[in-house]
Amino acid sequence: MRLFVVDAFTDRAFAGNPAGVVLLDEPADAAWMQHVAAELRHADTAFVVLGEEPKPLRWFTPLAEVNLCGHATLATTHVLRGSHVFTTRAGELRCESRDGWVRLDLPADVPVPASDDVSALLPGVEIEDVTRTSDDILVRAASAAQVRAVEPDLAGLALLDVPCGVTVTAPGDRPRLDFVSRVFSPKVGIPEDPVTGSAHCALAPYWAERLGRTELVGEQASSRGGIVRMRLRGDRVHLSGQAVTVFAGELNC
């Protein structure tokens, strides 16, 4: 089996979000895929079956299978090149790698109002709005500086009644940047995700409503960092990003 490590949502190695990509000739056992993901220790590892159309695609964090992972889908499309349709827990995803860019067609995840009090878990953040997505509590902070500086209580976040964790966001603080964000998902083994495609499926409709635009640019302000370009089209979000392959080899177990 071929194994790749790809840095997604970046145009240079050792930035963006690294993802494992495993190319399968036939469907694999879920427990085995979970072991591989735990061994690689990336935020997500994608497993794609090449012998079927559309191609089955699944994603695993070091601790659990997830319903949608944008950066590992981008990494998979980057490895395969060309246009592909994947069948996933999130439905059919149409993706394309062309001219050095990968474009993903993903389902929008429109946040809904929520009353969760997470202020004690996000010291230094002045919370202006709280909503929920299918995976996270989405918190809008008063400033990008607060998002960039926050050091959350990860142990407390892991106890929240939410599938993954918390996304913290605020308006952009640089030219041509609509918003910034950071994503913390300790419950599924990701203390901080470097760049999260699935989170932008919620951030896109959230900020589109508030900014009055359907084409947006977001920065995920982790230590590795990454830029995500978004286009909201009805109930779909088109994400665009670049990627770099940093490792290619064989999986022997």
C-alpha positions, 0 to 999 in steps of 0.5 A, spaced: 500 500 500 502 506 498 503 511 503 503 519 503 504 525 507 502 531 504 502 538 507 495 541 505 493 549 505 500 551 504 505 552 498 511 550 502 513 544 506 512 544 513 507 549 514 499 548 513 496 541 515 499 535 514 495 529 513 496 521 511 494 519 505 493 511 504 491 508 497 487 502 498 486 497 492 480 494 496 476 496 503 480 495 509 478 494 516 476 500 520 480 497 526 486 497 522 485 504 519 485 506 526 491 503 528 495 506 522 492 513 524 494 512 531 501 510 528 502 516 524 499 521 529 497 526 524 490 530 525 487 526 520 489 520 515 485 519 509 484 512 506 481 511 499 479 505 495 482 506 488 478 500 485 471 503 485 467 509 482 466 513 486 472 512 490 470 510 497 474 515 502 474 515 510 478 519 515 481 517 522 484 522 527 489 518 532 483 517 536 476 516 532 473 516 525 470 523 523 464 525 518 468 530 514 475 532 513 477 537 508 485 538 509 485 530 508 481 530 502 485 536 499 491 532 500 488 525 497 486 529 491 493 532 490 496 525 490 491 523 485 491 529 481 485 530 476 478 530 478 475 525 482 468 523 486 469 521 493 463 517 497 464 519 504 460 519 510 458 527 508 455 524 502 459 525 495 464 530 494 467 532 487 474 535 488 479 537 482 487 538 482 489 543 477 494 548 475 497 547 482 491 548 486 486 543 489 478 545 489 473 541 494 466 541 493 463 540 500 457 541 504 455 547 508 455 547 515 450 553 517 451 554 525 445 555 529 445 559 535 447 556 542 448 558 549 454 554 551 458 558 556 465 556 555 468 563 557 472 559 563 476 555 558 478 560 553 482 565 558 483 572 555 477 571 550 472 576 550 466 572 547 461 576 542 457 570 539 456 563 540 453 558 535 454 550 534 456 547 528 455 539 527 462 538 530 464 544 534 462 550 538 463 556 534 466 562 538 466 569 535 472 573 539 472 581 540 479 581 536 483 577 532 489 578 537 485 575 542 484 569 537 492 569 536 493 569 543 489 564 546 491 558 550 485 554 552 484 549 557 484 543 553 482 538 559 476 542 559 475 542 552 475 535 552 469 534 557 465 538 552 458 535 550 460 536 542 463 531 537 470 535 536 471 541 540 471 549 539 473 553 533 475 561 535 474 566 530 474 574 529 474 579 523 481 579 519 486 584 522 490 584 515 489 586 508 485 581 504 483 577 510 476 576 512 477 573 518 482 569 522 480 562 526 483 557 531 480 550 532 481 545 538 479 538 538 482 534 544 476 530 544 478 526 538 486 527 539 487 533 536 489 539 541 490 544 536 488 543 528 493 547 524 488 548 518 481 545 518 477 544 512 471 542 515 471 548 520 471 552 514 464 549 511 461 552 517 466 559 518 464 560 510 456 561 511 457 564 518 462 570 516 458 570 509 452 572 513 455 578 517 460 580 511 455 580 506 460 576 501 460 569 498 467 569 496 472 569 503 479 568 505 480 566 512 487 565 515 487 559 520 492 562 525 496 556 528 503 555 529 504 552 522 498 556 519 494 556 513 490 560 508 483 557 506 479 560 500 472 559 500 466 560 495 459 559 498 454 556 493 447 555 496 448 549 501 455 547 498 462 551 500 467 551 495 474 550 498 481 552 495 488 551 497 495 548 495 499 542 497 506 539 498 508 532 498 513 531 503 513 523 504 512 518 499 513 510 501 510 503 502 506 501 508 508 494 510 503 492 516 
